Amino acid sequence: MKKNRENIIRSLYALFGVAILAFGAATLRVGKVGLDPYTAANIGIGNSLGLSLGVYQLMINCAILVLVFIFGRKYIGIGTVINMVLTGFFIDFYTWIYTNFIPLRINHFTQLLLLTIGVIIFTFGASLYMSAKLGNAPYDAVAPIIVDRTRASYQLVRVSQDVFFVLLAFIFGGPVGIGTVINAFLTGPLIDFWNKKVSVPIVEKSVKK
């Protein structure tokens, strides 16, 4: 009974985290400052194939999931499914909300504001769902798997991975901007900060009540 309660609580945190990070990504998208590297690349490639972000991101997540299953299946769980299935569709939904109900005049001030808010929200959401410890999204599992096998620095591996996807986004015409560059270099460090200071303490305290 206690284990079931813990799993439900962790699942809710994972779902809440995905909803938060998607809102952060949509904020960056609407601000036209560039999205996180993975989403930017997926939008660019998806557009070139005539697919929405939600559909293409689900497809590429499934492909990466196969590799994660082979090399690091311990990172797969219900949180993996929640993230890989819902993130792209959540971003599309929040973008629709912004576009239809929250009219914004895009100028340098609003772009700076949306950039700051977007990066903070995105990294906090990513940290929260990962801290639920129910599995990582396929993309987020890549760096830990490489770290496990090489003992390299997580931050170094994550930054290298993000830079690679920045290049993909640039090649395929995805929404690359200052937000993409900032995310490429700060996602790892900020997630690490949120994990230690906020997310892990909150989740662990909740499941122990």
N, C-alpha and C positions, 0 to 999 in steps of 0.2 A: 504493500500500500504506500509506504514511504517512498519507495523507488519510483512508483508511478507518478506520485505527486511531484517528485524532483524532475522527472522527464517532462511533465506538462509545463512546469515553470521554466525549464531551460528552453523548451520549444517555443514558448511565448516570447522569451527574450530574443531568440533567434529570429522569429518572425518580426518582432518590433525593430530589431537591428536592421534587417533587410529593408523594412519600410522607411527607416530613417536614412540609410545610405542612399536609397533610391531618390528620396526627396532632395538630398544634397546634390546628387548627380543632375537631377532635373533643374535645380537652381543654377548650376553651372551652365547647363544647356540653354536655358532661357536668357541668362546673362550674356551669352555669346562670348564667353571668355575661354572656352575650351573645356572639355570634360576630362575625367580621369582617363589614363591611357587605354585601358581595356575597353571601356564603353566607347571612346572616340574611334578606336580601330573598328569595333563592331558596327558602329553607325556607318562608317565609311565603306566597309566591305559589304554590309547589308544593303546600302543604297545602290552600290554597283551591281548587286544581284536582284534588285527590285524587291527586297524584303524589309519588313519593319524591324526595328531594333529588337522587340520582344521575340519575334520568330527566329531571327538569325542568331541572337545571343543564346537562345535555348539550344539551337543546333550545335554551335561551337562548344557550348558547355558540355553537351553530351559527348562530343569527340574528346575533349580534354579529360572528362570523367573516366573514359576508358584507360587512359594513361595513368591517372591517379589510382585507379583500381589495381593496376598492375604493379606500380612502384610504391604506393603508399596508401593502401586501403584503410589504414587506421584513421585517416583524415576524412573518411566518408561516413556520413550519418544523416539523420533527418534534416539537420541544418544545411547539409549540402543540397538536398532536394529543394528545400524552401528557397535557398538563394538562387540556384541555377534556373528554377522554373519561374520565380516571381520577379526577380530584379528588373529585367528588361521591360516587362509589362507594367510594373510599378512606375518606372521612369516615363514610359509613354503616357500613363495615366496622369501623373503629376504635371507633365508638360502640357497636357490638355487642360488641366485645371488652371495652370498659370496663364495659358493663352486665352482662355475663354472667360475667366472670372477675376484674374488679377492683372489688369492692364499695367504694364510698366513702360516708362519712357527710358529707353536705353541711352545712357550717356556715361561719361567717365566715372562719375560718382556712383551711379547705380551699379555699374560693372564692378567697381572695386568692392562695393558692399556685397553684391551677390557672389563675387569670387571668395571673399573672406568667409561669408556664411556657408557657402557651398562646400568649401574644403573642410571646414570644421565639422559640419554635419555629416558629410560623407565619411570621414575617417572615424568619427565617433560611432556611426552606425555599423561600419565594418568591424570595429573593435567589439561592439556589443554582441553582434551575432557570433563572432568567433569565440568570445568569452563564454558563450553558452555551452561550448565544448560538445556540440552535437554534430561536428563535422564542418569542414570548410567548403566554401565554394570551390569548384574545380580550379579556377584561376588563382585563388588565394592559397590553395594547397601546393602549388608548384614550388614556391620558395621554401616552405618548410621541408618538403621532400628533398630538395637539393641540399639544404642545410644538414639534414639527417645523414645524407650520403657523403658529404664533403667536409662537414664541420666548418664551413665558411660562415661569415657573418650574415645574419638574417637581413640586416639593413642593406648590406652590399648586394646580396642576391636579389632582394626585392627591387632595389633601385635599377639594377641591370635589366631585370624582367620588364619593369615599367618603361624604361627607355626603349627597349625593343618594340614594345607596342606603340609607343609614340611614333616611331619610324613607320610602322605599319599604317597608323592613322594618317600620317602625312602623305604616304604613297597613295592611299586610296581616297584621299580627300575628306577624311573625317574631320569633325570639329576640333581642330588643334588650336590652342591658344595659350596664353600665359597660365591659365588654370591647369592645362595639361602638363606643362613643364613643372609647375609647382607640385602637382600631385605626383609626378614621376619621382621627384626628389624628396618629398615630405610625407608621402603616404605611409611608408614603413616606419619612420621615426614617430609620426603622430599616432599611428595605431599602437605602437609600443608604449607611448605615453598614456593614452587612454586606457590600455590594458592594465597598466600598473596602478594608475591613480583613481580610476573610476569604474570601468566595466567589470573587471574580475572581482573587486571587492563587493560591488552591488550584487552580482549574480550569486556569488558564493554565500553571501549573507542571506539572500532570499531563500536559497534551497536548504539552509540550515535551521530556519525558523520552525 
